[in-house]
């Protein structure tokens, strides 16, 4: 089976792209006096131009000119102007492979470059493995590999070779991650992790599928069911800090990839990968369930307080007419008492001009009952909300 490529076509083009802007051409492809002196030793425009182009490519991006390689016209014209040669001479360069090889050998010596070989490949894989412990993104790894080779003054190999080195580094990092995650596991831990792939009693789904489910509604039943999920994760008893030495990016990606697979697919993994993936799923799943419980608790509280507020408003509106009538009545009584006070009349008689005394006493008792009932209802709503919050905390 062919090795899966870690780079897309666009990423390959971007990694070894030649300068296109005027600023980049000046930065990477400007010759100094020593360069120009060496270039002038070539005979003929074609050889001088080809030699200069090889010099530029070896400096940046850092690879040797291939016989079938296409160099942008913009680059050819920029180089030709500097060495005062005709750009039209470019197609004639390299008609003899021997000339191109001789130029490459001379330029290697001039620039102090070394050809890429097997020892460099092994060293590159070893160095990339440390970075692959943090990320398995092909573009990041390949860019780092190319920059490392440039710093070591090694001529870049074909990009397919760099891809193989990156893929090998990812494989080594994965194995290291698997070993790190499963090393502290006991036989009891492994048995518990294997049980996650089994069907849950009285259900047609596995424990793992059930654990991945999110709460449907913000109510006490869903809250209790989600608490059971958290308890199930906790019952695995995984060692404290088991994922502490794994970069969060890699741990999260393992969990996401495992979450996209069926339990049947996970069961087919070799032991190291299966247990490591299940550990990553358990670590991430426990954090997710905890976050969802906090969110569910907040949503339930908001729902309770909203219901209590609506109920209070409905009751207030229902009693609004009676309250308004009572306020208007006491306003009339108050005005009668004030007038009696100012005129020196009997305030009790003034009250009875508004309504009989017995009706007045009954209205006071009724107002007292309404006030006490409203206070007790508000207290009950508040206490109920607090008790619900405590039970879900």
Buried (B, 14 or more C-beta within 10 A) or exposed (E): EEEEEBBEEEBBEEBBEBBEEEEEBEEBBEBEEEBBEBBEEBEEBBBBBBBBBBBBBBBBBBBBBEEEEEBEEBBBEBBBEBBEBEBEBBEEBBEEEEBBEEBBEBBBEEBEBEEBEEEBBEBBBEBBBEBBBBBBBBBBBBBBBBEBBBEEEBBBBEBEBBBBBBBBBBBBBBBBBBEBBBEEBEEEBBEBBBBBBEEBEEEEEBBBBBBBEEBEEBBEEBBEBBBEBBEBBEEBEBEEEBBEEBBEEBBBBBBEEBBEBEBEEBEEBEEBBBBBBBBBBBBBBBEBBEEBBEEBBEBBBEBBBEEBEEEBEEBEEEBEEEEEEBEEBBEEBEEBBEEBEEEEBEEEEBBBEBBEEEEBEEBEEEBEEBEEEBEEBEEEBEEEBEEBBEEBE
